[in-house]
Amino acid sequence: MTSKAFMFLDPSTSLACAQSFTAKHFIIVGVALIYLALVRWLRYKRMDRIASPFANGKRPLSSMTTQEAFEIMVQLQALEFPYAMNKARSVALLKV
């Protein structure tokens, strides 16, 4: 027995609505996946750029200057963990 609410819809209308609905979701999922892949690629590209002077035995980490360490920390604070770094800084300042 069919419901009275859906009696006015014919099967072709509901099929067209379902196809439109899934097409929109495929586009949204596709754009989201492309965005996530791009973010991942750019993030690892930046990470490799930071680590490249010390990777594969080029230089030992103990030879890092304070200026290089400072630049790495600035990048981490700004791009990777801004909320966590700000919270850590506030806790550290409270303890002093």
MIKETI-230439 format. One record per atom (N, C-alpha, C): residue in one letter; atom name; x, y, z. Coordinates in steps of 0.1 Angstrom, whole numbers, always signed. Example, Ala and Ser with C-alpha at 12.3 -4.5 7.8 and 13.67 -1.06 7.14 Angstrom:
// residues 2
+------+------+-------+-------+-------+
! code ! site !    c1 !    c2 !    c3 !
+------+------+-------+-------+-------+
!    A !    N !  +132 !   -57 !   +78 !
!    A !   CA !  +123 !   -45 !   +78 !
!    A !    C !  +132 !   -33 !   +78 !
!    S !    N !  +128 !   -22 !   +71 !
!    S !   CA !  +137 !   -11 !   +71 !
!    S !    C !  +129 !    +0 !   +79 !
+------+------+-------+-------+-------+
This chain:
// residues 96
+------+------+-------+-------+-------+
! code ! site !    c1 !    c2 !    c3 !
+------+------+-------+-------+-------+
!    M !    N !    +8 !   -12 !    +0 !
!    M !   CA !    +0 !    +0 !    +0 !
!    M !    C !    +9 !   +12 !    +0 !
!    T !    N !    +6 !   +22 !    -9 !
!    T !   CA !   +15 !   +34 !   -10 !
!    T !    C !   +10 !   +45 !    -1 !
!    S !    N !   +19 !   +53 !    +3 !
!    S !   CA !   +15 !   +64 !   +12 !
!    S !    C !    +9 !   +75 !    +3 !
!    K !    N !    -1 !   +82 !    +9 !
!    K !   CA !    -8 !   +93 !    +2 !
!    K !    C !    +1 !  +105 !    -1 !
!    A !    N !   +12 !  +107 !    +7 !
!    A !   CA !   +21 !  +118 !    +5 !
!    A !    C !   +29 !  +116 !    -8 !
!    F !    N !   +32 !  +104 !   -11 !
!    F !   CA !   +40 !  +101 !   -23 !
!    F !    C !   +32 !   +97 !   -35 !
!    M !    N !   +19 !   +97 !   -35 !
!    M !   CA !   +11 !   +93 !   -46 !
!    M !    C !   +13 !  +102 !   -58 !
!    F !    N !   +16 !  +115 !   -56 !
!    F !   CA !   +17 !  +124 !   -68 !
!    F !    C !   +30 !  +123 !   -75 !
!    L !    N !   +40 !  +117 !   -69 !
!    L !   CA !   +53 !  +115 !   -75 !
!    L !    C !   +53 !  +103 !   -84 !
!    D !    N !   +57 !  +105 !   -96 !
!    D !   CA !   +59 !   +93 !  -104 !
!    D !    C !   +73 !   +88 !  -104 !
!    P !    N !   +76 !   +76 !  -107 !
!    P !   CA !   +90 !   +71 !  -106 !
!    P !    C !  +101 !   +78 !  -113 !
!    S !    N !   +97 !   +84 !  -125 !
!    S !   CA !  +107 !   +92 !  -132 !
!    S !    C !  +112 !  +104 !  -125 !
!    T !    N !  +102 !  +111 !  -118 !
!    T !   CA !  +106 !  +123 !  -110 !
!    T !    C !  +115 !  +119 !   -98 !
!    S !    N !  +112 !  +109 !   -91 !
!    S !   CA !  +120 !  +105 !   -80 !
!    S !    C !  +133 !  +100 !   -84 !
!    L !    N !  +134 !   +94 !   -96 !
!    L !   CA !  +147 !   +89 !  -101 !
!    L !    C !  +156 !  +101 !  -105 !
!    A !    N !  +150 !  +111 !  -111 !
!    A !   CA !  +157 !  +124 !  -115 !
!    A !    C !  +162 !  +131 !  -102 !
!    C !    N !  +154 !  +131 !   -92 !
!    C !   CA !  +158 !  +138 !   -79 !
!    C !    C !  +170 !  +130 !   -73 !
!    A !    N !  +169 !  +117 !   -73 !
!    A !   CA !  +180 !  +109 !   -67 !
!    A !    C !  +192 !  +111 !   -75 !
!    Q !    N !  +192 !  +111 !   -89 !
!    Q !   CA !  +204 !  +113 !   -97 !
!    Q !    C !  +210 !  +127 !   -94 !
!    S !    N !  +201 !  +137 !   -93 !
!    S !   CA !  +206 !  +150 !   -90 !
!    S !    C !  +213 !  +151 !   -77 !
!    F !    N !  +207 !  +144 !   -67 !
!    F !   CA !  +212 !  +144 !   -53 !
!    F !    C !  +226 !  +137 !   -53 !
!    T !    N !  +227 !  +126 !   -60 !
!    T !   CA !  +240 !  +119 !   -59 !
!    T !    C !  +250 !  +126 !   -68 !
!    A !    N !  +246 !  +133 !   -78 !
!    A !   CA !  +256 !  +141 !   -86 !
!    A !    C !  +262 !  +152 !   -78 !
!    K !    N !  +253 !  +159 !   -70 !
!    K !   CA !  +258 !  +170 !   -62 !
!    K !    C !  +268 !  +165 !   -51 !
!    H !    N !  +264 !  +153 !   -46 !
!    H !   CA !  +273 !  +148 !   -35 !
!    H !    C !  +286 !  +143 !   -41 !
!    F !    N !  +286 !  +137 !   -53 !
!    F !   CA !  +299 !  +133 !   -59 !
!    F !    C !  +308 !  +145 !   -61 !
!    I !    N !  +302 !  +157 !   -65 !
!    I !   CA !  +310 !  +169 !   -67 !
!    I !    C !  +316 !  +174 !   -54 !
!    I !    N !  +307 !  +174 !   -44 !
!    I !   CA !  +312 !  +178 !   -31 !
!    I !    C !  +323 !  +169 !   -25 !
!    V !    N !  +321 !  +156 !   -26 !
!    V !   CA !  +331 !  +147 !   -22 !
!    V !    C !  +344 !  +148 !   -30 !
!    G !    N !  +342 !  +150 !   -43 !
!    G !   CA !  +354 !  +151 !   -52 !
!    G !    C !  +362 !  +164 !   -48 !
!    V !    N !  +355 !  +175 !   -46 !
!    V !   CA !  +362 !  +187 !   -42 !
!    V !    C !  +369 !  +186 !   -29 !
!    A !    N !  +362 !  +179 !   -19 !
!    A !   CA !  +368 !  +177 !    -6 !
!    A !    C !  +381 !  +168 !    -7 !
!    L !    N !  +380 !  +158 !   -15 !
!    L !   CA !  +392 !  +149 !   -16 !
!    L !    C !  +404 !  +156 !   -23 !
!    I !    N !  +401 !  +164 !   -33 !
!    I !   CA !  +411 !  +172 !   -40 !
!    I !    C !  +417 !  +182 !   -30 !
!    Y !    N !  +409 !  +188 !   -22 !
!    Y !   CA !  +414 !  +198 !   -12 !
!    Y !    C !  +423 !  +191 !    -2 !
!    L !    N !  +419 !  +180 !    +3 !
!    L !   CA !  +427 !  +173 !   +13 !
!    L !    C !  +440 !  +168 !    +7 !
!    A !    N !  +440 !  +163 !    -5 !
!    A !   CA !  +452 !  +159 !   -12 !
!    A !    C !  +462 !  +170 !   -14 !
!    L !    N !  +456 !  +182 !   -18 !
!    L !   CA !  +465 !  +194 !   -20 !
!    L !    C !  +471 !  +198 !    -7 !
!    V !    N !  +463 !  +199 !    +4 !
!    V !   CA !  +468 !  +203 !   +17 !
!    V !    C !  +479 !  +194 !   +21 !
!    R !    N !  +477 !  +181 !   +20 !
!    R !   CA !  +487 !  +171 !   +24 !
!    R !    C !  +500 !  +172 !   +16 !
!    W !    N !  +498 !  +174 !    +3 !
!    W !   CA !  +510 !  +176 !    -6 !
!    W !    C !  +518 !  +188 !    -2 !
!    L !    N !  +511 !  +200 !    +0 !
!    L !   CA !  +518 !  +212 !    +4 !
!    L !    C !  +524 !  +211 !   +17 !
!    R !    N !  +518 !  +204 !   +27 !
!    R !   CA !  +523 !  +203 !   +40 !
!    R !    C !  +536 !  +195 !   +40 !
!    Y !    N !  +536 !  +184 !   +33 !
!    Y !   CA !  +548 !  +175 !   +33 !
!    Y !    C !  +559 !  +182 !   +25 !
!    K !    N !  +555 !  +190 !   +15 !
!    K !   CA !  +565 !  +197 !    +7 !
!    K !    C !  +572 !  +207 !   +16 !
!    R !    N !  +565 !  +214 !   +25 !
!    R !   CA !  +571 !  +224 !   +34 !
!    R !    C !  +579 !  +217 !   +44 !
!    M !    N !  +574 !  +205 !   +49 !
!    M !   CA !  +582 !  +197 !   +59 !
!    M !    C !  +595 !  +193 !   +53 !
!    D !    N !  +595 !  +188 !   +41 !
!    D !   CA !  +607 !  +184 !   +34 !
!    D !    C !  +617 !  +196 !   +32 !
!    R !    N !  +612 !  +207 !   +29 !
!    R !   CA !  +620 !  +219 !   +28 !
!    R !    C !  +627 !  +223 !   +41 !
!    I !    N !  +620 !  +221 !   +52 !
!    I !   CA !  +626 !  +225 !   +65 !
!    I !    C !  +636 !  +214 !   +69 !
!    A !    N !  +634 !  +202 !   +66 !
!    A !   CA !  +643 !  +191 !   +70 !
!    A !    C !  +654 !  +188 !   +60 !
!    S !    N !  +654 !  +194 !   +48 !
!    S !   CA !  +663 !  +191 !   +38 !
!    S !    C !  +678 !  +193 !   +42 !
!    P !    N !  +681 !  +204 !   +49 !
!    P !   CA !  +696 !  +206 !   +52 !
!    P !    C !  +701 !  +195 !   +62 !
!    F !    N !  +692 !  +188 !   +69 !
!    F !   CA !  +696 !  +178 !   +79 !
!    F !    C !  +693 !  +164 !   +75 !
!    A !    N !  +686 !  +162 !   +64 !
!    A !   CA !  +682 !  +149 !   +59 !
!    A !    C !  +694 !  +141 !   +53 !
!    N !    N !  +693 !  +128 !   +54 !
!    N !   CA !  +702 !  +119 !   +47 !
!    N !    C !  +717 !  +122 !   +51 !
!    G !    N !  +719 !  +126 !   +63 !
!    G !   CA !  +733 !  +128 !   +68 !
!    G !    C !  +740 !  +140 !   +62 !
!    K !    N !  +733 !  +150 !   +57 !
!    K !   CA !  +740 !  +162 !   +51 !
!    K !    C !  +746 !  +169 !   +63 !
!    R !    N !  +739 !  +172 !   +73 !
!    R !   CA !  +744 !  +179 !   +85 !
!    R !    C !  +738 !  +173 !   +97 !
!    P !    N !  +746 !  +171 !  +108 !
!    P !   CA !  +740 !  +166 !  +120 !
!    P !    C !  +731 !  +177 !  +126 !
!    L !    N !  +721 !  +173 !  +133 !
!    L !   CA !  +712 !  +182 !  +140 !
!    L !    C !  +719 !  +191 !  +150 !
!    S !    N !  +730 !  +186 !  +156 !
!    S !   CA !  +737 !  +193 !  +166 !
!    S !    C !  +744 !  +205 !  +160 !
!    S !    N !  +746 !  +206 !  +146 !
!    S !   CA !  +752 !  +218 !  +140 !
!    S !    C !  +742 !  +229 !  +137 !
!    M !    N !  +729 !  +227 !  +141 !
!    M !   CA !  +719 !  +237 !  +138 !
!    M !    C !  +722 !  +249 !  +146 !
!    T !    N !  +721 !  +261 !  +140 !
!    T !   CA !  +723 !  +273 !  +147 !
!    T !    C !  +710 !  +277 !  +154 !
!    T !    N !  +711 !  +287 !  +163 !
!    T !   CA !  +699 !  +291 !  +171 !
!    T !    C !  +690 !  +299 !  +161 !
!    Q !    N !  +695 !  +305 !  +151 !
!    Q !   CA !  +687 !  +312 !  +141 !
!    Q !    C !  +678 !  +302 !  +133 !
!    E !    N !  +684 !  +291 !  +129 !
!    E !   CA !  +677 !  +281 !  +122 !
!    E !    C !  +666 !  +275 !  +130 !
!    A !    N !  +670 !  +272 !  +143 !
!    A !   CA !  +660 !  +266 !  +152 !
!    A !    C !  +648 !  +276 !  +154 !
!    F !    N !  +652 !  +289 !  +156 !
!    F !   CA !  +641 !  +299 !  +158 !
!    F !    C !  +632 !  +299 !  +145 !
!    E !    N !  +637 !  +299 !  +133 !
!    E !   CA !  +629 !  +299 !  +121 !
!    E !    C !  +620 !  +287 !  +120 !
!    I !    N !  +625 !  +276 !  +124 !
!    I !   CA !  +616 !  +264 !  +124 !
!    I !    C !  +605 !  +265 !  +134 !
!    M !    N !  +608 !  +270 !  +146 !
!    M !   CA !  +598 !  +272 !  +156 !
!    M !    C !  +587 !  +282 !  +152 !
!    V !    N !  +592 !  +293 !  +145 !
!    V !   CA !  +582 !  +303 !  +141 !
!    V !    C !  +573 !  +297 !  +131 !
!    Q !    N !  +578 !  +288 !  +121 !
!    Q !   CA !  +569 !  +282 !  +112 !
!    Q !    C !  +560 !  +272 !  +119 !
!    L !    N !  +565 !  +265 !  +128 !
!    L !   CA !  +556 !  +255 !  +136 !
!    L !    C !  +545 !  +263 !  +143 !
!    Q !    N !  +549 !  +274 !  +150 !
!    Q !   CA !  +539 !  +281 !  +157 !
!    Q !    C !  +528 !  +287 !  +148 !
!    A !    N !  +532 !  +292 !  +137 !
!    A !   CA !  +523 !  +299 !  +128 !
!    A !    C !  +514 !  +289 !  +120 !
!    L !    N !  +520 !  +278 !  +115 !
!    L !   CA !  +513 !  +270 !  +106 !
!    L !    C !  +508 !  +256 !  +111 !
!    E !    N !  +516 !  +250 !  +119 !
!    E !   CA !  +512 !  +236 !  +124 !
!    E !    C !  +503 !  +236 !  +136 !
!    F !    N !  +508 !  +242 !  +146 !
!    F !   CA !  +501 !  +241 !  +159 !
!    F !    C !  +498 !  +255 !  +166 !
!    P !    N !  +491 !  +264 !  +159 !
!    P !   CA !  +490 !  +277 !  +165 !
!    P !    C !  +483 !  +277 !  +179 !
!    Y !    N !  +472 !  +269 !  +180 !
!    Y !   CA !  +464 !  +269 !  +192 !
!    Y !    C !  +472 !  +262 !  +204 !
!    A !    N !  +479 !  +251 !  +201 !
!    A !   CA !  +486 !  +244 !  +211 !
!    A !    C !  +498 !  +252 !  +215 !
!    M !    N !  +505 !  +259 !  +206 !
!    M !   CA !  +517 !  +267 !  +210 !
!    M !    C !  +512 !  +279 !  +218 !
!    N !    N !  +501 !  +285 !  +215 !
!    N !   CA !  +496 !  +297 !  +223 !
!    N !    C !  +493 !  +292 !  +237 !
!    K !    N !  +486 !  +280 !  +238 !
!    K !   CA !  +483 !  +275 !  +252 !
!    K !    C !  +495 !  +272 !  +259 !
!    A !    N !  +505 !  +266 !  +253 !
!    A !   CA !  +517 !  +262 !  +260 !
!    A !    C !  +525 !  +274 !  +265 !
!    R !    N !  +524 !  +285 !  +256 !
!    R !   CA !  +531 !  +297 !  +260 !
!    R !    C !  +524 !  +304 !  +272 !
!    S !    N !  +511 !  +303 !  +272 !
!    S !   CA !  +503 !  +309 !  +283 !
!    S !    C !  +506 !  +301 !  +296 !
!    V !    N !  +506 !  +288 !  +295 !
!    V !   CA !  +509 !  +280 !  +307 !
!    V !    C !  +523 !  +282 !  +312 !
!    A !    N !  +533 !  +284 !  +303 !
!    A !   CA !  +546 !  +286 !  +307 !
!    A !    C !  +548 !  +300 !  +313 !
!    L !    N !  +541 !  +310 !  +309 !
!    L !   CA !  +541 !  +323 !  +315 !
!    L !    C !  +535 !  +323 !  +328 !
!    L !    N !  +525 !  +315 !  +330 !
!    L !   CA !  +518 !  +314 !  +343 !
!    L !    C !  +527 !  +308 !  +354 !
!    K !    N !  +535 !  +299 !  +350 !
!    K !   CA !  +544 !  +292 !  +359 !
!    K !    C !  +556 !  +300 !  +363 !
!    V !    N !  +560 !  +310 !  +355 !
!    V !   CA !  +572 !  +318 !  +358 !
!    V !    C !  +569 !  +328 !  +369 !
+------+------+-------+-------+-------+
